Amino acid sequence: MQDLKGKVILISGASSGIGRATAELLASKGAKIIVNFRSNEESATEVVYHIKEMGGEAIAIKADVTIKEEVNAMVEHAINSLGKIDVLVNNAAGGIRQSTFIDASEDLWEETYKLNITSVLLCSQAVLKHMIPKGKGKIINISSTAARIGGAGESIHYAATKGALNTMTIGMSRELIEHGIIVNGVAPGVVETPFHEKFAPNDDRLTRMSASIPIKRIAKPIEIAECIAFLASESSNYILGEIINVSGGR
């Protein structure tokens, strides 16, 4: 049963795409949501408004999740406003820009790693300061099937960070379970989000990608959110260190 009533859930990068769908779905299941955003305040405000319109509770907090001071301030703000954080969804990520491996600059490599991996470290450490004393909590890391296929379309740098995130998720799960913290990951395939609109900007490419998926279509953000909701709920309490593919069989 995916009843999240009373849970307080922080979602990084929740102003659009999978993050937004997750925020709205988890709120519909009774959770109180912290909508993190970096620059898209208008969309983050819309998410909060929509949740409140449904009868839920949410707040939006601006923070660059690659900057430790901003992450710590966000978590403190969340705790002061809603009293606790039960679940962290490390969703904020990106490919920055496309590049062949041969032409990838050190700056691109480091910037992508900072956004997709360092952010997970900073957000998790900040939240764990509050979860560990309680002896319970959940962290859900949003990875990608790109980690398994090496990254298509000049995105090896992005895929490499998601491979690192998978390893990080397994390691976190083993270290943190002694504190009662359950860590798992979700690996979406191709999803109808601004990310894929940016990295697959023409219909032909999306059509080719769809054809390579056994289910013959790309996913909707809500389909990824449903898996996240399961991992956030009590129904998944015996699942640990898993990376669940939600990819239509790709």
N, C-alpha and C positions, 0 to 999 in steps of 0.2 A: 504494500500500500504506500503510495507516494504522497503521504500527508506531511507537509512541511510546516504546519502551523506552529508558530512560535520561533521558528528558526530565523536567524539573522545571517544573511548571505552577502558576501562581498564579491562582486564580479568586476574584474579589471577589463577595460575596453568595452564597456557595456552600452555605448551610445548607438551602435549599429550592428548589423549582421548577426552572427551567432550570439554575441554578447547581449544584444537587445532582445532577441527571441528568448534567450534563457532567462533574462531578468523578468520579462512579462509572464512567462510560463511558471516560473517558480513562485512569483507573487500570486498567481492564480491558485496555487496549491497551498497558500497560507504563509509563505515566507515574507519576512521584511528584507528589502533589498537595498544594498548600497551600490549605486550606479557610478562607477568610476569612468571618468573621461579625461582626455588630455587637452583637446582643442575644440571638439564639437559640442559646445555647451547647449546649443539650440536643440540638437537631437537628444542629448541627455535629459534636458528639461521635458521634452516630449515623452520620453520613456517614463519619467516620474509621474507626469500628468496622467498618462494612460493607466499606470498602475493604481494611482489614487482614484481615478474614475471607476475602476473595477472594484473599489472598496479596499484596496491594499494599502501598504505603507512602504514608502521608499524615499531615499534622499540621494541627491547627486553630489559627488565630491570630485573636484578637479585635482588631478595629480599626474605628473609624469612618472610612470612606474619604473623608469630607469634611473631615477634620482632618489637616493636613500632618504634624504631629509623630507622630500615631498611624500614618499610612501609612508614614513613614520607618522607624519602629520595627518595623512588621510586615515590611517588606522586609529589614531587617537581621537580624531573627530568622529569616526564611526562608533567607537566604543562610548564616547561621551553622549552621543545622540541616541543610540539604540541599545546600549548596555553591554553588548557582547558581539562576538562574531563566531558563529557555529561552523560555517562553511566558507572556504575561499575557492573561487573559480579563477584560475590564472588563464585568462582568455586573451589579454592584450598581446598582439603579435603582428608581424608584417614582413614582407619581403624587401621593403625599402624601394628597390628598383630592380629591373631585370639586368642580367649580365652573364656573358659566357664565363666559364671557369677560367679560361685563359686570360680574359680581360678584367676579372674581378679585382678591385683594388683592396688594399688592406683596410682602408676606411670603410668600404662597403661591408666587408667581412666582419669587422669589429662592431659596426653600427647594428648590423642584423643580429649578431650574437648578444649585444647589449639589450636590444628590444625583446628578443625571444627567450633568452636564458637568464640574463642578469635580473630582469624584471621579476622572474619567478623566484629567484633567490631572495630578492629584497622584500617582495610582498609576503612570501612564506615566512621569512624570519620575523617580520614585524607582527604578523598574526599569531605565530607560534608563541610569542611572549605572553599572549593572553590565553591561548588554547592549552598549553602544557600545564599551567597551574590547575586548570579545571579537569585535566585528565581525559579530555575527549575533544573531538573536532574532525573535520574532513577537509582535505585539499584535493581539488580536481584540476589537473593540468591539461590544457587543450593542445594537443599535438597535431599531427597531420599524417595521412598516408604517404605524403612526400618523403617521409623518413625512411620508408621501405623501398621506394622506387628511385630514389636519388634526385628527385626534382626534375620536372619537365619544364620546357620553355625558359631556359636560361635562369634557373632558380636553384642551382646546387647549393648556393650559400644559405638559402632559406631551408632547404631539405636537411642540410647538415645540422642546423640548430635544432630541428625537430627530432633528429636522431639523438642528439645530445639530451634533449628534453625527455625522451623515452627512458634513456639510461638514468637520468636524474630522478625520474618518477619512481623507478624500481628501487633505487638506492634510498630515496626519501622514505618510501613505504617501509623498508626494513629497519631503518634507524628510528623512525618516529612512532612505530606501533607500540613500543615499550612505554610511550607516554599516552597511549590511547588515541593517537591520531591516525586516521585511515587515509591513505593516499592512493589515488588511481588516476588514470588518464583517459581521454577520449581522442581518437584520431579520425577526424572527418576526412572524407574524400573531397570531391568537387562539389561546392555548395553555391547556391545563388546568393552571393554576398558582394559588397563593394571590393573585397580582396580579389575575387576572380574576375570581376568586371575590369579591374585595373590590369591584371596580368594576363587576361584573355579578352582583349578589348574588341574582338570581332566575333560575329555570330558563327562563322565557319569554324573557328577554333573550338568554341564551346560545343558545336555539333560533333566535331571529331572526338572531343573528350567524352561526350555523352555516349557515342558509339562504342567506346572502349570499356564502358561500364556494363557488367552483365545485366543489371536491372534496366539499362537503356535510358537513363535520365540522370540529371544531377539532383542533388539533395536540396531540400528547402531548409532554412535555418531551424525551423521548429523541430525537424526530425533529429537534428543534433542536440537540440535543447532537451528533448525527451530523454535521451540517454544520460545527459548531465543531471536531470531531475532524478532519475533512478539512482545514480551514484550519490546524490545528495541526501537521499531518503534512507530510512532505517532498513529498507528492503535489501540494501547492498552491504550490510554490515560485515559479511563474511568474505567480501571480495577485497583483495589487497594486492597492490602492485601490478594491476592489470592495465593494459592499454587497449581499450575497446575500439575496434574499427567500426565506423559508421560510414560505409563507402559504397553501398550497393553492390558489394562483391568485387570492387576494383582492386 
